[in-house]
Amino acid sequence: MKIAHIIWGLDTGGAETMLVDIINIQVRTEEVALLVVNNLVNETLLTKIDKRCKVRLFKRKVGSKSIIPWLKINVFLWRYRPEIVHFHLEGMRKMLCCPGKKVFTIHNMHTSGKEYGQYDALYAISDAVKKRTKAQGYESVTIWNGIHPEDIKVKQDVSHGRKTFYRFVSVGRLYTVHKGQDVLIGALTVLKEKKILHYHLDIIGDGEDRTRLETMIAEARLSEQVSLLGSKDRKYVYNHLCDYDLFVLPSRSEGFGLTLAEAMCAKVAVVTSDLEGPMEVIDNGHLGWHFKSEDKNDLAAVLESLMAQGIEQNRVQTAYDYAVKNFNIETATKQYLVEYNKL
């Protein structure tokens, strides 16, 4: 089967890194091409793509009105003649007229749905996204996001009961409208007011709201409790998740929550906002802890309770077993191929 994946850019977001994983599995049995529209390319991620994949970088400037990149993409697709053209992220479909069945993966809860009727199949990364897609008037197939659990270093020094000091971590793009790191900082401000300071939080990631978060940390006098580590590659994250006691996902909008699955595979306890996607990852609360989305006081209460009572390690072990079994990239890739063949 000839498959062409098309995406706006190849940065280090969840959709991009998972797409590289999918491609590297698909090339074992299929002929695969990757088309990157814009000039946003992470060279490290680019080097991880299997050489059997035909990679084409069209280097369009973001916001450009030029049709030349789109003409080049269309020419390539007509020459390549894929049986499946797999779109990742919206906004590209109207610019392409090419052979093959067109499919689209819905990666988040805020995709507009304006293009859905132009695809032969829609894939949702969670049942929560599938439910929203149905409310928009379209049917989709759920294919959970996947990771390589075997690449994640597992926490060995599992402590039972209450600790004298806790290490927290949060991973994600510093874009508070969706990722909600400001809610997490707000919760720590509440804890500070209660003189609860026996923890340290590392926030891994970078983005447009870094300055705002730095200001929040300084104004709350939390510089000793919070560190912004900046962007780290996946190898670093996978090697160091196990250094922490608790992973926090404070998102305001999240279709799935891949970082939750990664933390679970490291045998790290997880806390998430009660959005449908992340709640699906933790099996509606059975595999982790949750708080009311955007409520800093509720998040503070959950963190205070966990530090006071200690983390229930049986739940952490159950979460690990569940994540390894259900969030495997090999399984997700196999599901995509099954769905392609149905077309």
VOKOLDREN-704801 format. One record per residue: residue in three letters; z, y, x of N, C-alpha, C in turn. Coordinates in steps of 0.2 Angstrom, whole numbers, padded with zeros to 4 digits, always signed. Atoms other than C-alpha are relative to their C-alpha. Last residue first. Layout:
residues N
ALAZYXZYXZYX ...
END
This chain:
residues 343
LEU+0005-0005+0001+0011+0009-0056-0007-0002+0001 LYS+0000+0000+0007+0024-0005-0057-0006+0004-0002 ASN+0004+0005+0002+0021-0007-0038-0001-0001-0008 TYR+0007-0002-0001+0028+0010-0035-0005-0006-0002 GLU+0002-0005+0005+0044+0005-0044-0007+0002+0001 VAL+0001+0004+0007+0046-0011-0034-0002+0005-0005 LEU+0006+0004+0000+0043-0001-0018-0001-0004-0006 TYR+0006-0004+0000+0056+0012-0023-0006-0004+0000 GLN+0001-0002+0007+0069-0002-0027-0006+0005+0000 LYS+0003+0005+0003+0066-0009-0009-0001+0002-0008 THR+0007+0000-0001+0069+0008-0002-0003-0006-0003 ALA+0003-0006+0003+0086+0010-0011-0008-0001+0001 THR+0000+0002+0007+0092-0008-0006-0004+0006-0004 GLU+0005+0006+0000+0088-0005+0013-0001-0001-0008 ILE+0007-0002+0000+0096+0012+0011-0005-0005+0000 ASN+0004+0003-0006+0113+0004+0006-0007+0003+0000 PHE+0004-0006-0003+0124+0013-0006-0004-0001+0006 ASN+0004-0004+0005+0130-0001-0017-0004+0005+0003 LYS+0005+0005+0005+0137-0015-0006-0005+0004-0004 VAL+0004+0004-0004+0144-0004+0008-0005-0004-0004 ALA+0005-0004-0003+0150+0009-0004-0005-0004+0004 TYR+0005-0002+0006+0160-0004-0015-0006+0004+0003 ASP+0004+0006+0002+0168-0012+0000-0005+0002-0005 TYR+0004+0002-0005+0174+0005+0007-0005-0006-0002 ALA+0005-0005-0001+0180+0011-0009-0005-0002+0005 THR+0004+0002+0005+0191-0005-0011-0007+0005+0000 GLN+0003+0006-0002+0198-0002+0006-0005-0002-0005 VAL+0005-0001-0006+0202+0016+0002-0004-0006+0002 ARG+0005-0003+0004+0210+0011-0015-0006+0002+0006 ASN+0004+0005+0004+0221-0001-0006-0006+0003-0003 GLN+0005+0003-0005+0225+0013+0007-0003-0006-0004 GLU+0000+0007+0002+0234+0024-0006-0005-0004+0003 ILE+0006+0002+0002+0236+0040+0004+0000-0008-0002 GLY+0003+0005-0005+0254+0046+0006-0007-0002-0004 GLN-0001+0007+0001+0265+0053-0007-0003-0005+0005 ALA-0007+0002+0002+0268+0071-0002+0001-0007+0000 MET-0004-0001-0006+0251+0073+0007+0007-0002-0001 LEU+0002+0005-0005+0242+0066-0007+0004+0000+0006 SER-0002+0007+0002+0251+0076-0020-0001-0005+0005 GLU-0008+0001+0000+0249+0092-0011+0002-0006-0001 LEU-0001+0000-0007+0230+0089-0009+0007-0001+0001 VAL+0002+0007-0002+0229+0085-0028+0001-0001+0007 ALA-0005+0005+0002+0239+0101-0032-0002-0007+0002 ALA-0006-0001-0004+0228+0112-0021+0005-0005-0002 LEU+0002+0003-0006+0212+0105-0030+0006+0000+0005 ASP+0000+0008+0002+0220+0109-0047-0002-0003+0007 ASN-0007+0002+0001+0224+0127-0041+0001-0008-0001 LYS-0004+0000-0007+0207+0130-0033+0007-0003-0001 ASP-0007-0002+0002+0198+0126-0050+0004-0001+0007 GLU-0001-0008-0001+0179+0127-0047+0008+0002-0001 SER+0005-0004-0004+0177+0109-0053+0001+0007+0000 LYS+0004-0004+0005+0193+0101-0060-0005+0004+0004 PHE-0003-0006+0003+0200+0089-0047-0005+0003-0004 HIS+0004-0005+0003+0196+0071-0041+0004+0006-0002 TRP-0004-0005+0004+0203+0057-0031-0004+0006-0002 GLY-0002-0006-0004+0195+0041-0024+0004+0005-0005 LEU+0001+0001-0007+0188+0024-0028+0002+0006+0004 HIS-0004+0006-0003+0194+0022-0046+0000+0000+0007 GLY-0007-0001-0002+0189+0040-0051+0004-0006+0003 ASN-0004-0003+0005+0174+0037-0061+0007+0001+0001 ASP-0001+0005+0005+0166+0024-0049+0005+0003-0005 ILE-0006+0002-0001+0168+0036-0034+0002-0005-0006 VAL-0001+0003-0006+0150+0038-0033+0006-0003+0001 GLU+0004+0007+0001+0148+0041-0052+0001-0004+0007 MET-0004+0004+0003+0161+0055-0050-0003-0007-0001 PRO-0006+0002-0005+0151+0063-0037+0004-0005-0004 GLY+0003+0004-0006+0136+0064-0049+0005-0003+0004 GLU+0002+0007+0002+0146+0068-0065-0003-0004+0006 LEU+0007+0000+0002+0155+0083-0057-0002-0007-0001 ASP+0001+0005+0005+0174+0081-0056-0007+0000-0003 SER+0000-0004+0006+0176+0090-0039-0003-0005-0005 THR+0006-0003+0002+0179+0077-0025+0001+0004-0007 VAL-0002-0005+0006+0193+0070-0015-0007+0004-0002 VAL+0005-0005+0002+0189+0055-0003+0003+0004-0006 ALA-0001-0002+0007+0200+0044+0008-0004+0006-0002 VAL-0004-0006+0001+0192+0038+0024+0001+0002-0007 LYS-0007+0002+0002+0187+0020+0027+0004+0007+0000 ALA-0004-0001-0006+0171+0026+0037+0007-0002-0002 CYS+0002+0005-0005+0160+0019+0023+0004+0000+0006 MET-0003+0007+0003+0170+0029+0010-0002-0005+0005 ALA-0007+0000-0002+0166+0045+0021+0003-0007-0002 GLU-0001+0001-0007+0147+0041+0020+0007+0000+0002 ALA+0002+0007-0002+0147+0038+0002+0001-0001+0007 LEU-0006+0004+0003+0156+0055-0001-0001-0007+0002 THR-0005-0001-0005+0143+0063+0010+0006-0004-0002 LEU+0001+0005-0005+0129+0056-0001+0006+0001+0005 GLY-0005-0001-0004+0136+0066-0016+0000-0005+0006 PHE-0003+0007-0002+0125+0062-0031+0006+0001+0004 GLY+0003+0005+0004+0117+0077-0041+0003-0007+0002 GLU+0002+0005-0004+0129+0090-0035-0003-0006-0004 SER+0006+0004+0002+0133+0107-0041-0002-0005+0005 ARG+0001-0002+0006+0150+0116-0039-0006-0003-0004 SER+0007-0003+0003+0154+0106-0024+0001+0003-0007 PRO-0002-0005+0005+0172+0104-0017-0006+0003-0004 LEU+0006-0003+0003+0169+0088-0008+0001+0005-0005 VAL+0000-0004+0006+0184+0084+0003-0007+0002-0002 PHE+0007-0004+0001+0186+0070+0015+0000+0004-0006 LEU+0002-0001+0006+0204+0064+0020-0007+0004+0000 ASP-0004+0003+0005+0213+0056+0034-0003+0001-0007 TYR-0004-0004+0005+0201+0061+0048+0003-0005-0005 ASP-0006-0003-0003+0195+0053+0064+0004+0004-0005 CYS-0006+0004+0000+0184+0041+0055+0006+0003+0003 LEU-0003+0000+0006+0172+0054+0051+0006-0004+0000 HIS-0007-0003+0001+0169+0056+0069+0003+0001-0007 ASN-0005+0002-0005+0155+0044+0074+0007+0003-0001 TYR-0002+0007+0001+0145+0046+0058+0005-0003+0005 VAL-0004+0001+0006+0146+0065+0059+0002-0007-0001 TYR-0007-0002-0001+0141+0065+0077+0004-0001-0006 LYS-0003+0004-0004+0126+0054+0074+0007+0002+0002 ARG-0003+0005+0004+0121+0064+0059+0004-0005+0005 ASP+0005+0005+0002+0119+0080+0069+0003-0006-0003 LYS-0001+0006-0005+0132+0093+0069-0005-0005-0003 SER+0004+0006+0002+0130+0111+0061+0001-0006+0005 GLY+0007-0001+0000+0145+0123+0063-0004-0007-0001 LEU+0003+0003-0006+0162+0118+0067-0007+0001+0001 LEU+0007+0001+0001+0171+0130+0056-0004-0003+0006 SER+0005-0001-0005+0189+0127+0059-0007-0001-0003 VAL+0007+0001+0001+0204+0129+0047-0005+0002+0005 GLN+0001+0005+0005+0223+0128+0048-0008-0002-0001 GLU-0003+0006-0003+0226+0139+0063-0001-0006-0004 SER+0003+0002-0006+0214+0152+0056+0002-0006+0004 LEU+0000+0007+0000+0222+0152+0039-0004-0003+0006 ARG-0004+0001-0006+0227+0170+0039+0001-0008+0000 ALA-0006+0005+0002+0221+0171+0021+0004-0002+0005 GLU-0004-0004+0005+0210+0187+0026+0006-0005-0002 ALA-0004-0005-0004+0204+0177+0042+0005+0004-0005 ILE-0005+0003-0004+0199+0162+0032+0004+0005+0003 MET-0005+0003+0005+0190+0172+0018+0006-0003+0004 THR-0004-0005+0003+0181+0182+0031+0006-0002-0004 GLU-0004-0003-0005+0175+0167+0040+0004+0005-0002 LEU-0005+0004-0001+0169+0160+0024+0005+0002+0005 ARG-0005-0001+0006+0159+0175+0020+0006-0004+0001 THR-0004-0006-0001+0151+0175+0037+0005+0001-0005 ARG-0005+0001-0005+0146+0156+0035+0005+0007+0001 ASP-0006-0002+0002+0138+0159+0018+0006+0000+0006 GLU+0000-0007+0001+0120+0158+0024+0007+0003-0002 GLY+0003-0003+0006+0122+0141+0031+0001+0007-0001 ASP+0002-0007-0001+0130+0129+0043-0004+0003-0006 GLY+0006-0003+0004+0139+0113+0042-0001+0007+0002 ILE+0006+0001-0004+0155+0104+0047-0006+0002-0004 ILE+0006-0001+0004+0171+0111+0040-0006-0001+0004 ASP+0006-0002-0003+0187+0105+0049-0006+0000-0005 LEU+0007+0001+0003+0203+0106+0040-0006+0002+0005 HIS+0006-0004-0003+0220+0105+0048-0006-0003-0003 TYR+0007+0003+0000+0236+0099+0040-0004+0004+0004 HIS+0000+0005-0005+0255+0102+0040-0007-0004-0001 LEU+0005-0001-0005+0254+0119+0032-0001-0006+0005 ILE+0002+0007-0001+0263+0118+0015-0006+0001+0006 LYS-0002+0002-0007+0272+0135+0015-0001-0007+0001 LYS-0006+0005+0001+0270+0136-0004+0003-0002+0006 GLU-0005-0004+0004+0259+0152-0002+0006-0005-0001 LYS-0004-0005-0004+0250+0142+0011+0005+0004-0003 LEU-0005+0004-0004+0246+0128-0001+0004+0004+0005 VAL-0006+0002+0005+0238+0141-0013+0005-0004+0004 THR-0004-0006+0000+0228+0148+0002+0006-0001-0005 LEU-0004+0000-0006+0222+0130+0005+0004+0006+0000 ALA-0005+0005+0001+0215+0129-0012+0005+0000+0005 GLY-0005-0002+0005+0206+0145-0010+0005-0004-0001 ILE-0004-0005-0004+0198+0138+0006+0005+0003-0005 LEU-0004+0004-0005+0192+0123-0004+0005+0005+0004 VAL-0005+0003+0004+0185+0134-0018+0005-0004+0004 ASP-0005-0005+0001+0176+0144-0005+0006-0002-0005 GLN-0005+0000-0005+0168+0128+0001+0005+0006-0001 GLY-0007-0002+0002+0160+0127-0016+0005+0000+0006 LYS-0005+0005-0004+0144+0117-0011+0007+0002-0001 HIS+0000+0007+0001+0132+0124-0024+0006-0004+0003 VAL+0002+0000+0007+0135+0143-0025+0000-0007-0002 THR-0005+0001+0005+0145+0141-0009-0002+0000-0007 TYR+0003-0003+0005+0131+0138+0003+0004-0001-0006 LEU-0005-0006+0002+0138+0133+0019-0004+0004-0005 ARG+0003-0007-0001+0128+0117+0020+0004+0005-0003 GLY+0005-0002+0005+0139+0101+0019-0003+0007+0002 VAL+0007+0000-0003+0153+0091+0027-0005+0003-0005 SER+0005-0001+0005+0171+0093+0023-0006+0001+0003 VAL+0006-0002-0002+0186+0087+0034-0005+0001-0006 PHE+0005+0000+0006+0204+0085+0032-0006+0002+0003 ARG+0006-0002-0002+0217+0079+0046-0005+0000-0006 TYR+0006+0003+0003+0235+0076+0040-0006+0004+0003 PHE+0006-0005+0000+0251+0079+0048-0006-0004-0002 THR-0003-0006-0002+0269+0071+0046-0006+0005+0000 LYS+0001-0002-0007+0261+0056+0037+0003+0007+0001 ARG+0000-0007-0001+0267+0048+0020-0001+0001+0008 GLY-0005-0004+0002+0263+0029+0017-0001+0008+0002 HIS-0003+0000+0007+0252+0018+0026+0006+0004-0001 SER-0008-0001+0001+0242+0022+0041+0002+0000-0007 VAL-0001-0001+0007+0224+0015+0044+0008+0001+0000 ASP-0007-0001+0000+0221+0016+0063+0002+0002-0007 GLN-0004+0006-0001+0204+0008+0062+0008+0001+0000 LYS-0007-0001-0002+0193+0020+0054+0004-0006+0001 VAL-0005+0001+0005+0175+0014+0053+0007+0001+0003 LYS-0006+0002-0004+0161+0021+0064+0006+0000-0005 ILE-0006-0004+0001+0146+0023+0053+0006-0003+0003 ASP+0001-0005-0006+0129+0015+0059+0007+0005+0000 GLU-0001+0003-0007+0132-0001+0049+0000+0005+0006 PRO-0008+0001-0001+0134+0009+0033+0001-0003+0007 HIS+0000+0006-0004+0115+0014+0034+0008+0000+0002 ILE-0002-0001-0007+0114+0026+0020-0001-0006+0004 GLY-0003+0005-0005+0107+0026+0002+0001+0002+0007 ASN+0001-0002-0007+0104+0037-0013+0003-0005+0004 TRP-0006-0003-0003+0105+0028-0030-0003+0002+0007 ILE+0000+0004-0007+0088+0024-0038+0005+0004+0004 THR-0005-0002-0005+0089+0029-0057-0001-0005+0006 VAL-0003+0006-0003+0073+0028-0066+0005+0002+0005 SER+0000+0001-0008+0067+0043-0076+0004-0007+0001 GLU-0003+0006-0002+0063+0048-0094-0001-0001+0007 TYR+0004+0004-0004+0059+0066-0099+0004-0006+0002 GLY+0006+0003+0004+0064+0078-0112-0004-0005+0004 GLN+0006-0004-0001+0075+0090-0102-0006-0003-0004 ALA-0001-0006+0004+0090+0081-0110-0005+0005+0001 LYS+0001+0002+0007+0083+0065-0102+0001+0006-0005 THR+0008+0001+0000+0082+0073-0085-0002-0001-0007 ARG+0002-0007+0000+0101+0078-0087-0008+0000-0001 LYS-0002-0003+0007+0105+0060-0091-0002+0007-0001 LYS+0004+0003+0005+0095+0054-0076+0001+0002-0007 VAL+0006-0004+0000+0104+0066-0065-0005-0003-0005 ALA-0001-0007+0002+0120+0059-0070-0006+0004+0000 ASP+0000+0001+0007+0114+0041-0068+0001+0007-0003 SER-0007+0003+0003+0111+0045-0050-0001+0000-0008 ILE-0005+0003-0005+0097+0049-0038+0006-0002-0003 ALA-0006-0004+0000+0084+0051-0052+0005-0003+0005 TYR-0006+0004-0003+0066+0044-0050+0006+0005+0001 LEU-0006-0004-0003+0052+0051-0060+0005-0004+0002 ALA-0007+0003+0000+0035+0042-0063+0005+0005+0003 ASP+0000+0006+0004+0017+0047-0067+0007-0004+0000 TYR-0001+0006-0004+0020+0065-0063-0001-0006-0004 GLN+0006+0001-0005+0013+0081-0071+0001-0006+0004 GLY+0005+0003+0004+0026+0081-0086-0007-0002+0004 TYR-0001+0008+0002+0040+0083-0074-0006-0003-0003 GLU+0006+0004-0002+0033+0100-0067+0000-0007-0002 LYS+0006-0003+0003+0044+0112-0077-0006-0004+0002 GLY+0004+0005+0004+0059+0101-0074-0006+0002-0003 SER+0002-0003+0006+0070+0115-0067-0003-0005-0005 THR+0007+0000+0000+0079+0106-0054-0002+0002-0007 HIS+0003-0007+0002+0097+0111-0055-0007+0000+0001 MET-0001-0001+0007+0106+0094-0055-0003+0007-0003 ASN-0005-0004+0002+0099+0088-0039+0001+0001-0007 HIS-0006+0000-0004+0088+0076-0030+0006+0004-0002 ILE-0004-0005+0002+0075+0072-0043+0006+0000+0004 THR-0007+0001+0000+0062+0061-0034+0004+0006-0002 PHE-0004-0005-0003+0044+0063-0039+0008-0002-0001 VAL-0007+0001+0002+0029+0052-0042+0005+0005+0003 LYS-0005-0005-0002+0011+0055-0042+0007-0001-0002 LYS-0005-0001+0005-0001+0040-0043+0005+0005+0003 GLY-0006+0004+0000-0016+0041-0031+0005+0002-0006 PRO+0000+0006+0003-0030+0054-0028+0007-0004+0000 CYS+0001+0006-0005-0027+0072-0024+0000-0007-0004 CYS+0005+0004+0004-0027+0089-0032-0002-0006+0004 LEU+0003+0006-0003-0012+0098-0025-0004-0003-0005 MET+0005-0002-0006-0006+0116-0027-0004-0006+0002 LYS+0006-0004+0002+0002+0113-0044-0005+0002+0005 ARG+0005+0004+0003+0013+0099-0037-0006+0004-0003 MET+0006+0001-0003+0021+0109-0024-0005-0003-0004 GLY+0004-0006-0001+0035+0118-0033-0006-0001+0004 GLU+0006-0003+0005+0048+0105-0034-0003+0005+0003 LEU-0001-0007+0002+0058+0094-0021-0006+0003-0004 HIS-0007-0001-0001+0052+0077-0014+0001+0008+0000 PHE-0002-0007-0001+0035+0072-0020+0007+0000+0001 HIS-0008+0000+0002+0029+0054-0017+0002+0007+0002 VAL-0002-0006-0003+0010+0052-0017+0007+0002-0003 ILE-0006-0004+0003+0006+0034-0021+0001+0006+0004 GLU-0001+0003+0007-0011+0025-0019+0006+0003-0003 PRO-0006+0004+0001-0015+0036-0004+0000-0003-0007 ARG+0001+0003+0007-0033+0042-0001+0006-0005-0001 TYR-0005+0005-0001-0031+0047+0018+0000-0005-0007 ARG+0002+0005-0005-0047+0057+0017+0005-0006+0001 TRP+0006+0003+0002-0043+0065+0000-0003-0005+0005 LEU-0001+0005+0005-0025+0068+0006-0006-0004-0003 PHE-0003+0006-0003-0030+0076+0022+0001-0005-0005 VAL+0005+0003-0004-0042+0088+0013+0003-0006+0003 ASN+0004+0004+0005-0028+0092+0000-0006-0003+0004 ILE-0004+0006+0002-0016+0096+0014-0004-0004-0005 LYS-0001+0005-0005-0028+0107+0023+0003-0006-0003 LEU+0007+0003-0001-0033+0117+0007+0001-0006+0005 TRP+0001+0005+0006-0014+0119+0004-0007-0003+0000 PRO-0004+0006-0001-0011+0126+0022-0002-0005-0006 ILE+0002+0004-0006-0026+0138+0019+0004-0006+0001 ILE+0001+0006+0003-0020+0145+0002-0003-0005+0005 SER+0006+0003-0003-0011+0160+0010-0001-0007-0003 LYS+0005+0000+0006+0002+0168-0001-0006-0004+0002 SER+0007-0001-0001+0016+0164+0012-0004-0001-0006 GLY+0002-0006+0004+0034+0164+0006-0007+0002+0001 VAL-0003+0000+0006+0039+0152+0020-0001+0007-0004 LYS-0006-0005+0000+0026+0152+0033+0003+0000-0007 ARG+0001-0005+0004+0015+0136+0032+0006+0005+0001 LYS-0003-0006-0003+0017+0125+0047-0002+0006-0004 PHE+0005-0005+0002+0005+0111+0041+0003+0007+0001 LEU-0004-0006+0001+0015+0097+0050-0005+0006-0001 ARG+0005-0006+0000+0006+0080+0048+0005+0006-0002 VAL-0004-0006+0002+0016+0064+0052-0005+0006+0001 LYS+0005-0006-0002+0006+0048+0051+0004+0006-0002 CYS+0001-0005+0006+0021+0035+0051-0005+0005+0003 ARG+0005+0002+0004+0019+0021+0064-0002+0004-0006 LYS+0007-0002-0003+0028+0031+0077-0006-0002-0005 ASP+0004+0005-0003+0044+0029+0067-0007+0002+0001 ILE+0005+0004+0004+0052+0045+0063-0004-0005+0004 LYS-0003+0007+0003+0068+0049+0073-0005-0003-0004 THR+0000+0006-0005+0059+0062+0084+0002-0007-0003 LEU+0007+0002+0000+0057+0073+0068-0001-0005+0005 LEU+0002+0005+0006+0075+0073+0065-0007-0002+0000 THR-0003+0006-0001+0078+0080+0082-0001-0005-0005 GLU+0004+0004-0005+0064+0093+0081+0004-0007+0001 ASN-0005+0002-0005+0071+0100+0065-0003-0005+0004 VAL+0000+0007-0003+0056+0107+0056+0006-0001+0005 LEU-0008+0001-0001+0055+0123+0045+0000-0008+0002 ASN-0001+0000-0007+0036+0128+0047+0008-0001+0001 ASN-0002-0007-0003+0032+0124+0029+0002-0001+0007 VAL+0004-0006+0002+0022+0110+0021+0002+0006+0005 VAL-0005-0006+0000+0028+0094+0029-0004+0006-0001 LEU+0003-0007+0000+0016+0079+0025+0006+0005-0001 LEU-0005-0006+0002+0023+0062+0029-0003+0006+0001 ALA+0001-0007-0003+0011+0047+0030+0005+0004-0003 VAL-0003-0006+0002+0014+0028+0027-0002+0007+0003 GLU+0003-0005-0004+0005+0012+0028+0002+0006-0003 GLU+0005-0004+0003+0016-0002+0021-0003+0005+0005 THR+0005+0004+0005+0026-0017+0027-0006+0004-0003 ARG+0000+0007-0003+0037-0011+0042-0005-0004-0004 VAL+0006+0001-0005+0032+0007+0038+0000-0007+0003 GLN+0006+0002+0004+0043+0007+0022-0006-0001+0005 ILE+0000+0007+0003+0059+0005+0032-0007-0001-0003 ASN+0000+0005-0006+0056+0020+0044+0001-0007-0003 ILE+0006+0001-0004+0050+0030+0029+0000-0005+0005 ILE+0004+0004+0004+0066+0027+0019-0007-0001+0003 ASP-0003+0007+0001+0077+0033+0033-0005-0004-0004 VAL+0002+0003-0006+0066+0049+0036+0002-0008+0000 LEU+0007+0002+0000+0068+0052+0017-0003-0003+0007 MET+0001+0007+0004+0087+0050+0018-0008-0001+0000 THR-0002+0005-0004+0087+0064+0032-0001-0007-0003 GLU+0004+0001-0006+0077+0076+0022+0002-0006+0004 ALA+0007+0002+0002+0085+0074+0005-0004-0002+0006 GLY-0001+0007+0002+0103+0075+0013-0007-0003-0002 GLY-0003+0002+0007+0098+0091+0022+0000-0007-0001 THR-0005+0005+0000+0094+0092+0041+0004-0001-0006 ASP-0006-0003-0003+0078+0102+0040+0005-0006+0000 LEU-0004+0006-0002+0061+0094+0037+0006+0003+0004 GLY-0002-0001-0007+0052+0107+0026+0004-0007+0002 TRP+0001-0007-0002+0043+0108+0009+0002+0000+0008 ILE-0006-0004+0000+0041+0089+0007-0001+0007+0003 ILE+0001-0007-0001+0027+0077+0004+0006+0004-0001 HIS-0006-0004+0002+0027+0058+0006-0001+0007+0001 ALA-0001-0007-0003+0011+0049+0006+0006+0003-0002 ILE-0005-0005+0003+0010+0030+0003+0000+0007+0004 LYS+0000-0007-0003-0004+0018+0006+0004+0005-0003 MET+0000-0006+0004+0000+0000+0000+0000+0006+0004 
END
